[in-house]
Amino acid sequence: MNMKTLLMGAVASVALAPAAFAAAHEGERGRDGEVKIIYWQAPSIMTPYLSGGTKDLEAASLVIEPLGRYDETGALVPYLAAEIPTVENGGVSEDLKSITWKLKEGLLWSDGSPVTSADVKFTADYCMAPDGGCAQASKFDGVESIDVIDDLTVKVNFKDAKPNPYGPFMGAQSPIIQKAQFAECLGAKAPECTEANFNPIGTGPFMVTDFRPNDVIQMEANPNYRDPGKPAFASLTFKGGGDANAAGRAVMETGEYDYAWNMQLAPDVLAKIAEGGKGKPISAFGTLVERIEMNMTDPSPDLPEGERATVAHPHPILSDFKVRKALSMAIDRPLLVEVGYGQAGRPTCNLVPAPELYASDNTECLTQDLEGAKALLEEAGWTDSDGDGIRDKDGKKLSLLYQTSTNAVRQDFQALIKDWWNQIGVEVELRNLDASVFFGGDPVRPIPSRSSMPTSKCTPTTLTALTRRPTCLPTVAAVNPNHQASGRAKTSTVSATKSMTRCWTNCRAPVN
């Protein structure tokens, strides 16, 4: 396992002892003692089926595993499956309406019982159960039925042809759970199964020995893991909480931890922490994209109850493509990367910027064009008729509300973007929301209902923009040289997931 493979698999900021990047040596399980991980976003549960948060997915991926995953190039890699089913090997039907998976022989759960196709089918039944609230339900879109062929073979049948049949059981969002442990946790009972949700029996390299939600997880090596030489560690401490700055210091200044994730800090701040000498920041280009989400619906309080902020009423400003493009043209993406992420970022015009196998070569947005943006707004009918510097049309000002999380880097972006938009005649109100309203990037808490969300001043001319990673945020981290465990390169399973970013984009109820 080389450093590139590890980082691209993690798709996040990482910090590991330098020895982790040395050539791994073979040996007995647990030979390298304890590894200590710190995430400033603390895991709250050990199942991705009840959370889509990256920190929960990555913590759970140490214990429960899918049939297959993707490597850093985007290629499919078998995990619990003997091979990736394809049309060529007969695993995917010619009409693309079914996919047949075969488990590896001899797989055991951490409690010593055999892994069978019944567990695979049950996993689908669990996520697809009515009233279950499965966070990964989209993984099973289009599934009509699942047949158990034999103890090691399961067939997934789709209602219609599925050009990409690798939704169910593929990736850390869709791991296999043990039927015996979760049998009484179907549907509405799923959140009530505290023991199973916090201490799942798994097939991964580690087992949970103590789980404290939003605090710390203690794990030890799984004695039934399929590779007798892995994991290289006997135990693992997964600490959560605090902030990115403190996590970085815990690795690079004090050496208390070996690995820190998501160092979402300005480049100069990160460089200063690295002067501590206990470690170093490293990064790799990942697939998370910082972006501005625009409210495409009309949030006017003048609309009838139930119709406000719905697709029935398009946004009176942002529904115009020319306006949206002008706003985009005014942004200097390379500068945002430079001031906000340094080595950890790269400007992109794509929602899917990597791996190369899936990325578009579109670079249209990379050059800032303020004059072109002004001309486009003119074409759209937005002119400065009264000379106050703010464009107007049909008696309405081109005025937008720009909201983001209480994150220093994002607030820096807010200020820059506001200035650029002001230059093209757009009035911008800035507002910062508590990080808890964001899902997947900032500390994850249960998603509140819309009625309980923070309120803001909304008019027909308001934009609610929630930013996530200003371009593509890979991972930045630190390294602690006090450890001599070359076998730590074997911890690639620590974080081999991708996360989907979700944002709330509707304007909240007007302040009364």
N, C-alpha and C positions, 0 to 999 in steps of 0.2 A: 504494500500500500504506500504510494508516494504522497507527498504533501498536497499536490494538486487534486488528487482523487479525494483525499480527506476533506479538503476545503470546499470543493465544488459539491460534494455530497452534502455537506453541512448547510450550504447556502446561508450562512450567517457569520457573525463575527466570532472568531475563535481565539483561544489562548491556551497553548499547551507547552509542556516542558520541551526544550530543544530535543531531548532524547526521543520524543515522540516522532520525530521526523527522521530518525536514523533507521537503518535497515532493521527490520524486525527479526528477532531470533526465535527459534523454536524452543519450546520448553514446556514445563507442566503448567497447568491452569493455576492462576493466582500467584505466580512467581514474583510479580512486581508490587505486591502489597496494595496500598490504598491509592486511589485517584480521587481528587477533590475538584468538583465542578461548581462554578457559581454563575447563576443566571439572575440578573437584576429583576427579571420578571418571574416571579415564583410560580411553579406548577401548582395547580389547585385540584387536579384529578389525574388518574393514570389510565384514562381511556379516551381516545380520540372520538369515540362515538357520542360522547357527551360534551365535547369541547373541540373547537377548531383552532384554539390558540397554539401558536408554534411551540411555546414552552411546554405545554401539556403533551403535544404530539411527540416532541423529542424526548421528553422524560419517559413516556410510555414506550417509545421505540426501543428502549433498552431491555424491555421485558416481553412485550408482545410484538409479533412480526407478521407481515403479509406473505402471500404466496410469491410475490415478486416486487421488485423496485426498479428505479431508473438510476443509471450511473451518471457521471458528470457530463457525458456526451449526449444524454437523452436516450441511450440504448436501454432496453429492458433486460433486467438481470433476475434470474430465479433465486428465491430465498428458501421458502418451505417447499416450493414446487420443484419437481425433478428437472423441468425445462419450461421455457416460455412457449405457450401454445401459439402456433401460427397456421396459416392456410397451408403452407408448404409441408409442415410436419403432421398435418391432419388434426391439429388441436383446435383450429377454428374452421367452422364449416364453410363450404364454398359459397353458400348464400348469406354468410355473415350473420346468421341468426342464432348461433350458439358457439360457445367456447368450452372446451373440456380441459380441466386441470388435473394433473397427477401429482400427488404428494411424494416427497422423497421417502424412501423406506427407512424404518427404524426411528422416526422422530418421536421424541418423548416430551411431555409437558414437564415443567419443573417439579411436579409432585410425583413423577415417575410413571404416570399413566400414558398410554399411546395416543398420538395425535391421529385422528381419522377424518375421513371425508364428512362424517356426521358433524364434526366441529365446524367444518367449513360451511356446510349448509346452515347450521344453526346461526352462524355469524350473520348470514344474510337475513335469516328470519328475524333476528334480534334488531337489526337496523331498519328493516322494512316493516316492523310491527306497528300497527295503528297506535296513535297516541304515545309513541315512544320518544318523540322529539330527537331522533338521531341526527347529530350534527353533520354526518357524512351521508345523508340520504341520497344526495345527488350521485354518489358513486354507484347506486343501484337503479338509476333511471333506466326505464325500458326493460327491466328484468321481468319476465313472465313467470318463470318457474325455475327451480333448481333440482336436479335429479342426482341422487347418490347412486353411482354405478357399482362401486365396490368400496372396500375400506379405504382405498387410496385415491379413488377417482370421483370427481364431481363434475357435472355438466350444467352450465348456466345457459338458459334459453331466453332469448330476447323476443319481444313482441314484433319488432321490425328489424330489418338488416342493420347491423351495428358496425360501421366501418372501423370504429375504435372500441373493441370489446374489452379493453383493459381498465374498466372502472372498478368492478367488484374485486376485492382482495388484492388490489395492486397499490403499492405505496403505503407509507406510514399512516395515512388517513383511513386505511381499510385493513387493519390486521385481523388475524384469526384469533377468536377468543374461545375459551374452553366451555363446551356445552354443559358439562357437569357443574361448573362453578356459576354460570349465568342462567341456568335453566329457569329459575324462578324470578328472573329480572326482565321479562318481556313487557313491552308496551309501557304503560304509565308507571309500572313498578321499577323501571330502569334506574331512575335517580335515587331510589330508596335502598339500593344494594350497596351500601357503604363499603363493606368489606371487599367485595369484588371490584368495585370501582377504584378503591385506594390500593388494593393489594392483589392485582390480577395474577393468576397462575399463567405462566407464559412459556414460550420456547426460546426466548432471547438469551443473551449471555448473562443477564443478571436477574435476581429475584428481590422484591421489596421486603425488607425486614422491619422497617418503621416508616410510616408516611404521616407527615404533619402538613396538612394543606396550607399553601401560601407561606411555607417556612423551609422545611428541610426533609429530604428523603434519604434514608439509609438503605443501601443495597449490598448484596453479596453475590459472589459468583454462582451461577446456576450449575449444580453438579451434573445435571443431565443435558447440558448444552452439547450439540451435535459435534463440535470440534473439540477434542480433548485438550488441545493446547490453548484454548481461548475460554473466557477472556484472560488477558495477561494479569489482570488485577484480581485480588482476593475480595476486595470490598470497594464500594463507591459511595461518596457523600455528594449529594446534589443539593446545594444550598440556593435558596431564592430570596429575593427581596432587595430593597435598597435602590440604587440607581447605577447607571452605566459607569459613572465616574468611580464610584466605590468599588464596583466589580473589577474594573481595570486596575485600580490600585492594589486590590487584594492579590493580584497575580504579579504585576510588574513592579510594585514597590515593596510589598511585605512578603511576597512569596508564599502566602498562606494557602492559595489555591493554584491549581495546575491549568485550569481552562476557564475562560470567561467568554460569554457569548454576547454578540450584538453591541459592540462598543460604538454606540451612536453618539459620537462626540466630535466636536470640531477638530480638524487636523492638528492645530497648535496645542489644544488641550491634550490630545492623545500623545503627541510627541513629548510633552512635558512629563506626563505620567511615566512614559517609557524610560526617562532619565533615571528612574529608580534603580535600574540595572538588574532587577530580578527577572526580567523577561523582555519580550519584544512584541510589538503588534504585527500581525500578519493578516493578509486579506486575499480574497479571491472574488472574481466577478460572479454574482449569483443571479437569481431570478426574481427577487423582490423589487418592485418598482414604486418609487415615490411619485405620486401623481395628484392632480387636483380633480376632484369629483364635482361635477356641476349638476345642480338641481334642474332637471328638465321639465318640471311641473310647476304650475302656478301656485305659490303659497299664500296668495292674498286672503286675508281674513274676511274680505267682502263676499267670497264664494260661499254657497250654501254648505251647511254641515255635511260632512261625508264626501264632498266633492273637492275640497281644498287639497292641494298637493297630490292630485291624482292624474293619471294619464289622460283623463277626459279633458283636462285643461292644461295645455302646454304652457311653458314658461314664456311670458311676453317678450323677454329679451334673449334669453339663452337658447331658445328654440331655433334661432337664426344661425345657421352654420357659419355665415360670414362673421358674426360677432364672436363666436367661439374660436374661430381660426385666428381672428385678430388678437384675441387675448393670448393665444398660444404663440403667435409670431412675436409678441412683445417680450417674451421671456428669454433670458440668456441662460440656457441650461448648462453650458460648460462652466460658467461662473458659479452657478449654484453648487455644482459638484466641487469646484475648487475651494469654496469657502465653507462648505458644509461637510464634505466627506473625504476630500483628498484622495489618497490611494484606495479608499474603500468604494469609490463611486465611479460611474461612467455615464455620460449623457446618452440618452436613448430616446427614440421616437416611438418605441413599441411597448405594448403592454406585456408581451412575451419577448424579452431581449436575449434570452439564452435558454438552453444550449443552442449552438449554431444550427443544429438539425432542425429546430423549430423557429428560429428567429428570422424576421424579415430584414431585408437590407435597406429599409426605408430610413433615410437620414434627413428628410425634408425639414424637420423642425429644429435642427441643430444650429442654424445661423439666425441670430436675432435680427429682426427687421422692423424697427419702429415706424419708419415711413410707410412701409408696405401695410402695416397694421392700421395706420391712420387712413390710408386710401381705401382699405377694405371696409372700415366703418363708414366712411363717406358713401361708398356704394350701397351700404345697407340702410342709408338714410339717416344716420346719426351724425348731426352737425352741431357746431357750437353757435347757435343762433343768437344768444345774448352775450357772447364774449366773456363768459366767466370761467372758461377753461374746461367746463364739463359739457360733454355732448348731450344733446337732447333730441327727442323725436316724438311728434304728436303730443307735445306738452309734458312728456316724462323725461326725467334725467336718467342718464346711463350710470346708475348707482348700484353697486353690488356689495354684498356682505361676504367677507372672506373669513371663514372660521377654520381653526386648526387646533391641535392639542397643545397643552402647556409643556412644550418641549423646546429647549433653547435653540436647537438647530432649525426646527420648523418655524419658530418665530423670526429667526433671521431671514429665512426665505420669505416669510410674509412681508417683512419690511421692504425687501428688494423688489418683490413682485408688485407690491402696492405702488412703489415709485415708478416702475415701468408702465403700469397701467395708468397712473396719473398722467404720464407723459403723452399717452395717446388719447387723453380726454375722458378717462373713466374715473368716476368717484368711487373710492373703496373704503369701506368700514372694516376694521380688523376686530376680530373677537377670538379669544382663546377658550377652549373647553377643557374641562378636566379630562385627563387621559383615559378615564374609565369608559368614555363613550366610544373609544376606538377598539377595534377587535383585531387581534393578531399582531400588533406592533407594540403598543404600549401595554402596561399592566392589564391583564385580562380579568374582568369580573363578569358576572352574569349580565347579559345584554338587557338593559332596561326596556320597558315598554315605551312606546312613543309618548304616552301621556306623562311619563316620569322623566323624560329627557329635559335637559336645560332649555329654558325658553330664550328666545331672541326676537329682536324687532324684525318683523317680516312684512314686506310689501310686495306688490307684483314685480318689483324691480330688484329683488334680492337674490343673491347667489349664496348658496351654502357650499363651501368648498372645503373638503377635508383632505389634507395632503398625507400621502404615505410615501416613503422613501423617494427622494427627489430625483432620482433617475433609477439606476439599478443599484440597490445597496447589497453588496455581498457581505463579507464578514471581516471584522477587524478584531484582533486579539492580542494576547500576550503570552510569554513563555517563561517558565520557571526552570532554571538550569540546575536546581538543587537535587533533582531526581535523576537517577541513573538508568531508569527503566526504558531501554530501547524497545521493549515489547509494547510500549504505549502506542505505537503506530497501529496496534490492533484495535484501537477504540473507535474506529470509524463508525461503528454502530451507535456511538453516543448521539450523533445527530445526522441522520441520513434521510432527512425529510425535506419536503417543500411545503410552504404554507401558502394558502390562498388569502389574499388581503381583502377585507371587507370594510366598507365605510358607510356611515349613515349620511345620506345626502339630502334628506328632506329638511326644509326650513321648519323650525320649531314653532309652536304656538306663539302668537304675539304677547308681549308683556302686558299684563293688565294694570 
